[in-house]
Amino acid sequence: MLLIRRYMSTTTTTGAGIVKNLISKRIADDLKPLHFVIEDESHRHSRGGESHFKVLVVSQLFEGKSLLERHRIVNAAATGNDLSLPCHALSISAKTPSQWADGEVRLQSTPSCLGGDK
């Protein structure tokens, strides 16, 4: 039996998290994910503000697509119509529903950032 969780997000609706909310809305609207998690990792980097994000997206749109094609789909959704990514870095994990059902889906830990000048 295939068990799929419906769209979920860790976004907030307060003034904080404006970039996080924007990326979340774009991905939700464009990809209609079966499961979605976005994590703000900006605190682990030297840039400050909302600059670094990690996303996990499970979507039917990824069926039959290579990993590179999936990443391009997520990146296109995150950039929106203006074709600009509203953050410095976006780490993407894009999985099919069958990979999700097989338990292959989890956010990977991200190494610490040394900043652009180190």
Contacts in CASP RR format, 6 or more apart in sequence:
PFRMAT RR
TARGET T0000
AUTHOR 0000-0000-0000
METHOD contacts of the structure
MODEL  1
MLLIRRYMSTTTTTGAGIVKNLISKRIADDLKPLHFVIEDESHRHSRGGE
SHFKVLVVSQLFEGKSLLERHRIVNAAATGNDLSLPCHALSISAKTPSQW
ADGEVRLQSTPSCLGGDK
2 97 0 8 1.000
2 98 0 8 1.000
2 101 0 8 1.000
3 101 0 8 1.000
4 34 0 8 1.000
4 35 0 8 1.000
4 58 0 8 1.000
4 97 0 8 1.000
4 100 0 8 1.000
4 101 0 8 1.000
5 34 0 8 1.000
5 35 0 8 1.000
5 100 0 8 1.000
6 34 0 8 1.000
6 35 0 8 1.000
7 28 0 8 1.000
7 32 0 8 1.000
7 33 0 8 1.000
7 34 0 8 1.000
7 35 0 8 1.000
7 36 0 8 1.000
8 35 0 8 1.000
8 36 0 8 1.000
8 37 0 8 1.000
9 24 0 8 1.000
9 28 0 8 1.000
9 36 0 8 1.000
9 37 0 8 1.000
9 38 0 8 1.000
10 37 0 8 1.000
10 38 0 8 1.000
10 39 0 8 1.000
11 17 0 8 1.000
11 20 0 8 1.000
11 21 0 8 1.000
11 24 0 8 1.000
11 38 0 8 1.000
12 20 0 8 1.000
12 21 0 8 1.000
13 21 0 8 1.000
17 40 0 8 1.000
17 50 0 8 1.000
18 50 0 8 1.000
19 50 0 8 1.000
19 53 0 8 1.000
19 86 0 8 1.000
19 87 0 8 1.000
20 38 0 8 1.000
20 40 0 8 1.000
20 50 0 8 1.000
20 53 0 8 1.000
22 86 0 8 1.000
23 38 0 8 1.000
23 53 0 8 1.000
23 55 0 8 1.000
23 78 0 8 1.000
23 86 0 8 1.000
23 87 0 8 1.000
23 90 0 8 1.000
24 36 0 8 1.000
24 38 0 8 1.000
26 77 0 8 1.000
26 78 0 8 1.000
26 79 0 8 1.000
26 80 0 8 1.000
27 33 0 8 1.000
27 36 0 8 1.000
27 38 0 8 1.000
27 55 0 8 1.000
27 57 0 8 1.000
27 74 0 8 1.000
27 77 0 8 1.000
27 78 0 8 1.000
28 36 0 8 1.000
29 77 0 8 1.000
30 76 0 8 1.000
30 77 0 8 1.000
30 80 0 8 1.000
31 57 0 8 1.000
31 59 0 8 1.000
31 61 0 8 1.000
31 73 0 8 1.000
31 74 0 8 1.000
31 77 0 8 1.000
32 59 0 8 1.000
32 60 0 8 1.000
32 61 0 8 1.000
33 57 0 8 1.000
33 58 0 8 1.000
33 59 0 8 1.000
34 58 0 8 1.000
34 59 0 8 1.000
34 60 0 8 1.000
34 97 0 8 1.000
34 100 0 8 1.000
35 56 0 8 1.000
35 57 0 8 1.000
35 58 0 8 1.000
35 100 0 8 1.000
35 105 0 8 1.000
36 55 0 8 1.000
36 56 0 8 1.000
36 57 0 8 1.000
36 58 0 8 1.000
37 55 0 8 1.000
37 56 0 8 1.000
37 107 0 8 1.000
38 53 0 8 1.000
38 54 0 8 1.000
38 55 0 8 1.000
38 56 0 8 1.000
39 53 0 8 1.000
39 54 0 8 1.000
39 55 0 8 1.000
39 107 0 8 1.000
40 50 0 8 1.000
40 52 0 8 1.000
40 53 0 8 1.000
41 52 0 8 1.000
41 53 0 8 1.000
41 54 0 8 1.000
41 91 0 8 1.000
41 110 0 8 1.000
42 48 0 8 1.000
42 49 0 8 1.000
42 50 0 8 1.000
42 51 0 8 1.000
42 52 0 8 1.000
42 53 0 8 1.000
44 52 0 8 1.000
44 110 0 8 1.000
44 112 0 8 1.000
44 113 0 8 1.000
45 51 0 8 1.000
45 52 0 8 1.000
45 88 0 8 1.000
45 89 0 8 1.000
45 113 0 8 1.000
45 115 0 8 1.000
46 113 0 8 1.000
46 115 0 8 1.000
46 116 0 8 1.000
47 88 0 8 1.000
47 115 0 8 1.000
50 87 0 8 1.000
51 87 0 8 1.000
51 88 0 8 1.000
51 89 0 8 1.000
52 87 0 8 1.000
52 88 0 8 1.000
52 89 0 8 1.000
52 91 0 8 1.000
52 113 0 8 1.000
53 87 0 8 1.000
53 89 0 8 1.000
53 90 0 8 1.000
53 91 0 8 1.000
54 90 0 8 1.000
54 91 0 8 1.000
54 93 0 8 1.000
54 107 0 8 1.000
54 110 0 8 1.000
55 74 0 8 1.000
55 78 0 8 1.000
55 90 0 8 1.000
55 91 0 8 1.000
55 92 0 8 1.000
55 93 0 8 1.000
56 93 0 8 1.000
56 95 0 8 1.000
56 105 0 8 1.000
56 106 0 8 1.000
56 107 0 8 1.000
57 74 0 8 1.000
57 92 0 8 1.000
57 93 0 8 1.000
57 94 0 8 1.000
57 95 0 8 1.000
58 95 0 8 1.000
58 96 0 8 1.000
58 97 0 8 1.000
58 99 0 8 1.000
58 100 0 8 1.000
58 105 0 8 1.000
59 73 0 8 1.000
59 94 0 8 1.000
59 96 0 8 1.000
59 97 0 8 1.000
60 96 0 8 1.000
60 97 0 8 1.000
61 73 0 8 1.000
62 70 0 8 1.000
62 73 0 8 1.000
62 94 0 8 1.000
62 95 0 8 1.000
62 96 0 8 1.000
63 96 0 8 1.000
63 97 0 8 1.000
63 98 0 8 1.000
64 96 0 8 1.000
65 73 0 8 1.000
67 94 0 8 1.000
70 92 0 8 1.000
70 94 0 8 1.000
70 95 0 8 1.000
71 92 0 8 1.000
71 94 0 8 1.000
73 94 0 8 1.000
74 90 0 8 1.000
74 92 0 8 1.000
74 94 0 8 1.000
75 85 0 8 1.000
75 90 0 8 1.000
75 92 0 8 1.000
78 85 0 8 1.000
78 86 0 8 1.000
78 90 0 8 1.000
79 85 0 8 1.000
91 108 0 8 1.000
91 110 0 8 1.000
93 105 0 8 1.000
93 106 0 8 1.000
93 107 0 8 1.000
93 108 0 8 1.000
95 104 0 8 1.000
95 105 0 8 1.000
99 105 0 8 1.000
END
